[in-house]
Amino acid sequence: MSLETHQLRCTECGATIAGSEVNSIFRCPNCNGLYDVIYPWSPNADGRSMETNVPNASALRWLWQERRSSTLAVDQSGVWRFRDLLPILKSTDNVVTLREGNTPLYELPRCGKATGIDWLLAKHQGMNPTGSFKDTGMTAALSVAKERGFEWVACASTGNTSAAMAAYAARAGLRSIVFIPEGKIAWGKLSQSMDYGALTIQLKTDFDGCVSILTELVKRFPIYLLNSVNPYRAEGQKTPAFEIVEQLDWQVPDHIIVPGGNLANSAALGKGFIEMHQLGLIPTLPKVSIIQAQGANPLYRWFIDSNRVMKPVQAETRATAIRIGNPASWRKAAGIIESLGGWCEQVSEQEIALAKAQIGAEGVGCEPASAVTLAGIKKLVALGKVDPDGRAVLILTGHTLKDSQYTIDYHRNELLTPAEAAEATPRQAAQHAALRKPPLVLDANPDVVLRALENHMQATQATHEPAVPIA
Ligand code: F0G
């Protein structure tokens, strides 16, 4: 069955090419712009579709629901279940899937209370097969690599893209090369790319340096580039937007909060919402706001600059997944903020650590980069940019086990420097103290254990909040 009906459109100059004509660096030869995948029903610059014969919204809703009970891998995938809105392959036989997507939407009642918001939800993309949102994009782009006959695929990564790429390449029988910044990614992620059989190269540079080297390499060798400049990644990464509204019985949340690193994911989710709106699947659009770590905040600086100039920064944050100073997709992300009316904020290391512990204490957990969403929404509520009576969804991008060292250091009170810890307000300091749960090392003696338990109960009586069940 032939599904392919797409083209690529330059997001800068608007030039349109066939998917097979794109060069190895996925940049427009005229203006160096990045591409978006477009379909006959995609909105033009004026917001209208090129074609009136658009897919029928009710039929799509029914079909997507039906596929959930199918035993076919392509239907069980939470990306390819929506394949009618990502016709990028000639044949579904080329789909490479680990049954990604179909991730849970959790309520976060205690985090909501701490934020001053009634209804706070988390879409947990860390519950994907390799533990991050990257799987939804990788199934799409790697399937294209397979269909186009590539033998080698490669990416530069802060750790999650590389884990996802290595896994999907292994499933497809392709060979993969990973470039990661030496010493600057979490061990769990490094172990994944080795486990899945990738050639793993640690370069003595940062993420932005890895991207430059890889860009040179793909110009010289027939390697398929799987960084997020590859527009097919976004086609997979837009599908969580479909899932969110489907999980809410087709009600549209008021606000989506996304972490920002290389800035492709926020743009992909925005594309998903805009396409659903275009097709009449949803009546309104949510705002999409992006949160960056204070030490890796080029989009935030652009946002508060009255001249709106983007200047790369030297990035530094313990949230290593978003330790990116020169984000490739910043224009796409900026476009989503502007067109959907969102906001951009930055959060400190102390605020990230607190938010991560609060998400952990809900029994959900996430990696540090994901926790910027909770830290950021607190600020957006305080600034009046998020309606406390509205419905907000945090996009949790990575699983808590991705960076267990961070969590251990936090609970042992060894994570933050004294200067960072001193930035906490008295309320935040009290919250840290209540959340920290360092392990106790005791003699294997029941009396000793009982005494320790009594001491612990007395010490925590005052701070323990009653549990609220999580839906
Ligand atoms: N959260 C996590 C857990 C990530 O791994 C990333 C990016 C982001 C958020 C930011 O998403 O780049 O689309 O704005 N990780 C990339 C990687 C860069 O190589 O794994 P973005």
Residues whose N, C-alpha, C, O or C-beta is under 5 A from the ligand:
A	BS01	F0G	A156 S157 T158 G159 N160 T161 S162 P259 G260 G261 N262 L263 A264 N265 S266 A321 I322 A369 S370 T397 G398
